[in-house]
């Protein structure tokens, strides 16, 4: 039986040669698909034999899903429920991507700026699509400010503020995960047994916090686009 790590490294090397990309980019692609497949397997195990009284994987996933749903309702209100699939998918993907980086030899996709940028762009586009769909052309009032004669100035200020959102989402997640990955690699090189253990425990905390922050900001941005402009 082929070891999963060796198989992923083999696929990464073949992809690197095929697409003529660097090692980091190839790893990001391969491990992104690995996370997707892993989440699909977990979903299948949780929903394969649904029971009225949940147990095992179904019980675990129901707790996770209920927790995310409750957080969405508490942050956005009842009208936030339609956005549950988007926010929950991003949260689970980012969390699992963060956590697999703690497995020796595995590469976290979120330590690559292309992955974090893709997630940030999805949130950015979803925010404005939802805003336009909900308000129509009146959505432009969000960029005009509260005083009409300041509208030309406020438009550019608001535009810069909105364009900075995907940048901040991208760099925050990438910086934290890439920095932790580098520190962990250094500690593994210096003392591969006991010293990296506290860093790995802290990495679990960082993984959850970064997934939570990304999810929370996504909810806040979408909630903002649904509000009426004043």
VENQUITA-V270301 format. One record per backbone hydrogen bond with DSSP energy under -0.5 kcal/mol. CO is the residue of the C=O (numbers start at 1). NH is the residue of the N-H. If there is no record, write none. Layout:
{{CO & NH} {CO & NH}}
This chain:
{{3 & 7} {4 & 8} {5 & 9} {6 & 10} {7 & 11} {8 & 12} {9 & 13} {10 & 14} {11 & 15} {12 & 16} {13 & 17} {14 & 18} {15 & 19} {16 & 20} {16 & 21} {22 & 26} {23 & 27} {24 & 28} {25 & 29} {26 & 30} {27 & 31} {28 & 32} {29 & 33} {30 & 34} {31 & 35} {32 & 36} {33 & 37} {34 & 38} {35 & 39} {36 & 40} {37 & 41} {38 & 42} {39 & 43} {40 & 44} {41 & 45} {42 & 46} {43 & 47} {44 & 48} {47 & 50} {52 & 54} {55 & 58} {55 & 59} {56 & 60} {57 & 61} {58 & 62} {59 & 63} {60 & 64} {61 & 65} {62 & 66} {63 & 67} {64 & 68} {65 & 69} {66 & 70} {67 & 71} {68 & 72} {69 & 73} {70 & 74} {71 & 75} {72 & 76} {72 & 77} {73 & 77} {77 & 80} {78 & 81} {80 & 83} {81 & 84} {83 & 87} {84 & 88} {85 & 89} {86 & 90} {87 & 91} {88 & 92} {89 & 93} {90 & 94} {91 & 95} {92 & 96} {93 & 97} {94 & 98} {95 & 99} {96 & 100} {97 & 101} {98 & 101} {99 & 102} {100 & 103} {102 & 104} {103 & 106} {108 & 111} {109 & 112} {112 & 115} {112 & 116} {113 & 117} {114 & 118} {115 & 119} {116 & 120} {117 & 121} {118 & 122} {119 & 123} {120 & 124} {121 & 125} {122 & 126} {123 & 127} {124 & 128} {125 & 129} {126 & 130} {127 & 131} {128 & 132} {129 & 133} {130 & 134} {131 & 135} {132 & 136} {135 & 138} {136 & 139} {137 & 140} {138 & 141} {139 & 142} {140 & 143} {141 & 144} {141 & 145} {147 & 150} {148 & 151} {150 & 154} {151 & 155} {152 & 156} {153 & 157} {154 & 158} {155 & 159} {156 & 160} {157 & 161} {158 & 162} {159 & 163} {160 & 164} {161 & 165} {162 & 165} {162 & 166} {163 & 167} {164 & 168} {165 & 169} {166 & 170} {167 & 171} {168 & 172} {169 & 173} {170 & 174} {171 & 175} {172 & 176} {173 & 177} {174 & 178} {175 & 179} {176 & 180} {177 & 181} {178 & 182} {179 & 183} {180 & 184} {181 & 185} {182 & 186} {183 & 187} {184 & 188} {185 & 189} {186 & 190} {187 & 191} {191 & 196} {194 & 197} {194 & 198} {195 & 198} {195 & 199} {196 & 200} {197 & 201} {198 & 202} {199 & 203} {200 & 204} {201 & 205} {202 & 206} {203 & 207} {204 & 208} {205 & 209} {206 & 210} {207 & 211} {208 & 212} {209 & 213} {210 & 214} {211 & 215} {212 & 216} {213 & 217} {214 & 218} {215 & 219} {216 & 220} {217 & 221} {218 & 222} {219 & 223} {220 & 224} {221 & 225} {222 & 226} {223 & 226} {223 & 227}}
